[in-house]
């Protein structure tokens, strides 16, 4: 009797799943390209998260809870202000550049590629000087331990802003590694290297020393990115006259800046309010929780960064069916991976927090509260980019403004009594509220059912 090997049902299902995944990632259509680019971004952000996680663990152990809390507070201000001081150019580049290319307006395209960076650098430098003067004026009312780190933070902002602008330009050309690696891998590696060097040399690793390391890392990474970006642009964009249409750029960018500003305020309000009412070491614990959950938000970021300029291309071409299918694809590939990542992080959360130090394990219960908002928000995918690219920035900004207002009110209500648990609850409730508003806006204005499950058209 002959015996033949036949695959079992589980083996067949696994083989089929692998085949479908390979076809999805290796195909030549827009969905496959998007998945590959988003996968590239996600991998970069995961590596970056690993480096940032190592950096935060080392800093927390080398600096102690109080100095680490001060550093986190100042670095949060740098991230918040630096992300808003580019006028929204980093996001609007994914709308402006595809439109110039589609219309063949090479003069304005060349003008934008150079002029946008000069504009953001000059304005960021002027604002940084004013902020330093403001710190000087307010120094009698500021915690003395934060004054010098705040001055150093001001030095970071011009380079931080130019790096964001270059990131937007690179992503608009599908140069994802060039856009993201300098900020998220090179910069993090330099911060680790500089702070480790200071520690080995016997310096007391204060918040000021850590900020000096961060300043050097931001400037070096930005300059290196600029050199490579200029070379690639020189080979892909023909030389010729430049038209600097600053007014048109700002007309597109400022409404997007309004959206991005409210989003960033919503993202950082919890840490900033927590610093006002709770000790610095408690701020450090909360920040460790946020860093641990960062993998979930990276998935949303990866899909947003990949899809924004394609939303513009399909809308400009008038291809509504293609746009609708692309939006549905982006939402699906945002929600389900986010849900899986959340469950994994919650399962491993306690040992991951322990790496920061034994006292950081007290923040484990906060993770469950904070995770709710991230999962709910991922259920509608990158629809804020969809609204921005299709000209509905004001409606999107209104939704973010309402969510931000709710977050501020809830933080001030919850944080003094409940600390980090209150901050996480305030943020999760606000994110859920924002998700409902965005879902309703897209359904009403675009007729799309932007949810990871349910019917696809309204």
N, C-alpha and C positions, 0 to 999 in steps of 0.2 A: 504494500500500500504506500503510495507516494505521499510525502509530507511536503507541503508548500507553506512558505512563510507569508502570511497575510497580515497587513497592518490592522491593529486594533482600532476601535472607534475613536478613543482619545488621541491616538497617534495620527489618525486621519484628520481629526479636527485641528490638532496642533499644526500639522503640515499645511492645511488649508489656510489657517490664520497667518502663518509665516509667509505663505505665498501672496496673500492679499496685502499684507504689510509691505512686502518687497515691491509689489506692483504699485502700491500707493506712493512709495518714496522714490521709485526709480523711473516713473513715467515721465513723459515729456510735456504733459499738459500743465495748465496754470496751477491746478491743485497740487500736483506732485512737486512742482517748482516751489510753491509756497511752503509745503511741508519740509522740503530740504532746507530752504532758507530759514524757516522758523526753527528747524532742528539745529541748524548752525548757531543761530542766536541763542537758543536754549542751552546748548552745550557750552557756549562761551559764558553765559550767565551762571551756569552750574559750576564751572571751573572757578569763575569769579567769586561765586558764593563760598566755595571751598576755601579760596584764598582769604576772602574777607572773614570767614568764620575762624580760620587759623589766626588771622591778624587780631580779631576781637578777643579771642581766647588769650593770646599772648599778652595783649595790652591789658586786659583785665587782671591777669596774674602778675604782670610786671609793675603796673601802676597802682594797684589797689583800688578798692571800690570808689573812694571819693574822687581821686584824680580821673579815673576812668569815666565816672559820671559827668565830670566837667567837660572832658574831651568829647563825649557823646553829645552833650548839649551844644557845644560850639560847632561840631561837625554837622549836626542837624541843621543849624542855621546856614552853614555853607551850602549844603545840599538844597535847602529850600530857596534861598536867595539866588544861588547860582543857576538854578533851573528856571527861574523866572526872569532873569536879567538879559535874556537873549531876544526879548520881544516876541517870543513864540516862533522865531525863525527856524529853530531846529525841527519843529513840527511842520511848519508851513512849507519848508523846503520840499516835503513830499507831495505838496500840491503845486507849488510854483514851478519846480524843475520839470515835472512831466508835462505841464501845460505849455511851457516854453518849447520843449522838444516837439510836442505834437503840432504846434503852430509854426515851427521852423524859425522862431525868433532867436537866432544864435547870439545876436548882440546883447540882448537882455539876459540871456542865459549866462554868457561870459561875465557880464556885469554882476549878476547875482552871486556867482561862484566865488568871486573875489571880494566884492563890495559888502556882502552880508557879513563876512568875517571881520573886516575892518570896522564896520559900523558897530557890531556887538562888542568888539574889544575896546574901542574908544569910550563908548557909553559905560561899559562895565568898569573901566578904570576910573572914570569920573565918579560913578556911584560909590565905588569902594573908598575913594578919598572922603566923600561925604559921610559914609558909614563910620569910618575911623574917627572923624571929627565928632560924630554923634556919640560914639563910645567914650570919647574924652569928656564930653559935656556931662554924660550920665554916669561917669565912673564913681562919683560919691554914693550913688544909689545901687551900684552893681556889686555883686559878690567879688571881693578883691581877687579871688582865685581864678575868676573867669575873664578879667580885664585883659591881661596879656594874651591869652589864647584868642580872644575876640579880635585884637589888633592883628594877630598873625592870620586869622581867618580872612580878614579883609584882603590880604595879599594874595590869597588863593583865588579870589573870585574872577578876575579878568581871564586867567588861563582856563578856569573851569567853564566859563561861558563860551569861549572860542572852541573848546573841545566839544561842547554840546552842539554848536553850529556845524562843525565839521562832521559830527556823527550823523546829523540830518542829511547833509550833502552826500555822504558816502552811502547811506541807506537808500537814497533816491536813485542811486546807480546800481543797486543790488550788491554793493561792496560791504557786506555785513561784517566780515572780519576786520576790515580797516576801520569801520565805524565804531565797533564795540571793543575790540581787543585793547587798544591803548587805554581806554577809560576803566575797563573792568578787569583786565588781567595785568597789563603792564603797570598801571598805577598801583594796584593792590600789591603786586610783587615788590615794587619799590618801597612802599610804606613798610612792609614786613622787613625788607633788607635794611632800611635806614634805622628803624626803631631797634631792630636786633643789634645793629652795629653800635648804637648808642648804649644799649644795655650791656653789651660785652665790654665796651670801653669803660664801664663803671659809672656812667652818668645816671643821676636819679631821673627816671623816666616820668617826668611830670606831664601835665596836660599841654604845657607850652612846648616841650620838646617833641611830643607826639604831633602837635600841630605843625611844627617846623618840618618834620619829616613828611607830613601830608602835603604841605606847600611845595616842597621840592619835587615830590612824586607827581603832582598835578601838572606842574610846569614842564617837566621833562617829557612826560607822556604826551602832552599837547603838542610840543614842538616836534617830536618824532612823528606824530600823526600828520602834522601839517606838511612835513617834507615828503612823506610817501603820497599823501593825497594830491599835492601839487604835481607830482610826477605822473600819477595816473590820469589826472584831468588833462595834463598836457598832451597825452596820447589819445584821449577820447573826445576832446573838444577842440575843433580847429581854431587856430589863432585868428584874431581879427579885432575889430572895434568893440568897445564895451559901452553899454548903456546902463546907467545906475538909476533905476526907477524906484527910488526909496519910498516914494509915496504909495505906489502900488504894492510894494512888499509889505509895508506897514498896514495897508488896508486889509490885506489877507491875514497878516500875522497877529495883529492886536486882538481881534476877536478870539483867535485860537489861544493867545496868551491868557486871555481871561479864563478860558476853559482850563488850561494847564495850571494856572495859578490856584484856582479853587480846588483842583484835584490835588496839587501839592500841599496846600493848606490842610486839606482833609487828611492827607497822609501823615503829616508831621504834627498836627495839633496835639495829639495825645502825649507825645514826648515833651513838647514845649510846656503844656499845662502841667504835666506831672512834675517837671522841674520846679515849678512855682510853689507847689504844695507839699512835695514829698522830698526826703533826703536824696542826695546824689547817688548813694549806693542802690536805692530802690529804682532810680532811673536806669542805672546800669543793668539791673535784673530785667526790667521791662524791655530794654533795648536788645538784650540777649534773646529774649523770646521772639521779638520781631525779626531778628536776624535768622533765627532757626526756622521760622515760617516763610522766609523769603523765597524759597523754591517755588511756592505756589504762585506768587505774584510774577515770578520770572516767566512762567508759561504764558500768562496774559500779555506780558511785555513783549515776548518773542513774537506772538501772533500779531500784535498791534504794529510792531516795527516792520513786519514783513508785508502786511496787507495794505497799509494806508495809501501808498502811491498807486497801487493797483485799483483801489476804489476810485481814485481820480481818473485813471485811464479809462475804465469801463464806463464811468458816468459821462466823461467827455465824448466817448464814442457813441453814446446813446444806447448801449447794449444793456437793457434792464434785466433781461433774463440771465445773462451771464453774471451781472452784478449780484442778483438775488442768490444765485447758486454759490457764488464765491463767498458771500456773507454767511450763508448757512454752513458752508465748509469751515470757515474761520471760527464760528461759534462752537461747532462740534469739537474741533481740535483744541479749543481753549478749555471747555468745561470738563470733559472726561479725564484728560491728563491731570487737570488741577485737582479733581476729586481724588484720584488715585494718589497723587503726591501728598495731599492733606492727610489721608489715612496713614500713609507710611510715616510721615513726620510725627503724627500724634503717637504712633506706636513706639517710635524711637526717641521721643522728646526728652524724657528724663535723663537718659545717659548723655544725650547731646548737650543738655544744659549743664550737666555735671562737669563737662570739659572746661567750662568757663571758671569753675570753682564750686565747691560744695554748697555755698550759700545761694548759688543761682538756681538750684533745683526747686527752690520755693516758688519759682515762676511757672512751674509745669502746669498748674491748673489754669493759668492765664491763657495758655496755648489753645485750650478747647474753646474759650470764649472768642479769642481773636480769629480762630479758624473759620467760624461760622460766617463772618462777613466776607472773607476771601472766597469761600465756596459759592455763596449766593451771588457775589459780583461776577464770578467767572461764568455763570449760567447764561449771560447774554453776550459774552465774548467782547471783541474790541469795537463795540458800537459807537463809543465816543469818537473814535477815529473816523468811522463812517459818517457821522453827522458833521464833523469838522471838514472833511474832504468834499462833502456834497453841499456845503454852504449853509448848514444849520448850526453854526457855531453859537449863536446867541441862545437858542433853545437849550443846547447842551450846557452852556455856561450857567443858565438859569437853574438847571437841575443840580449842577455842582454847587452853586451858591446856596441853594436851599439845604443841600446835604451838609455843606460846611457849617452853615449857621446852626443846624441841628447838632452837629458834632461838638461845636464850641459850647453850646448850652449844656449838652449832656456831660461833657468833660468837666465843666465847672460844677455841675450838680453831683457827679459821681466820684471824681478823683479825690477831693478832700477827705471823703469818708472811706472809700473803698480802694484807693491807690491804683495799682496796676490793673486789678480786676475791673475797676470802674472805667479806666481808660479804654481797656479792650472792649467792654460792653458798649461804651459810647460809640466807638469806631464801628463795631459790627452792626449796630442798629442803624447808624448813618449810611453805611454801605448798602444795607438792605433797602433803605428808603431811596437811595440814589438809583439802585437797580430797577426798582419799580418805576421811577420817573423816566429813566432812559428807555425802558421797554415801551412805555406808553407814548413817548415822543416819537420813537421810530415807527411804531405801529400807525400813529396818526399821520405823520408827515410823509412816510415812504411806503406805507402799506405792507410792511414786512413783519413777520412773526419772529422776532429775534430771541428765541429761547432754544436751549440745547435739546429740548424735547417738545412734543406737540406738533401741531400743524405748521407748515412752513410759510404759508401766506396768510395774511389777515383777510 
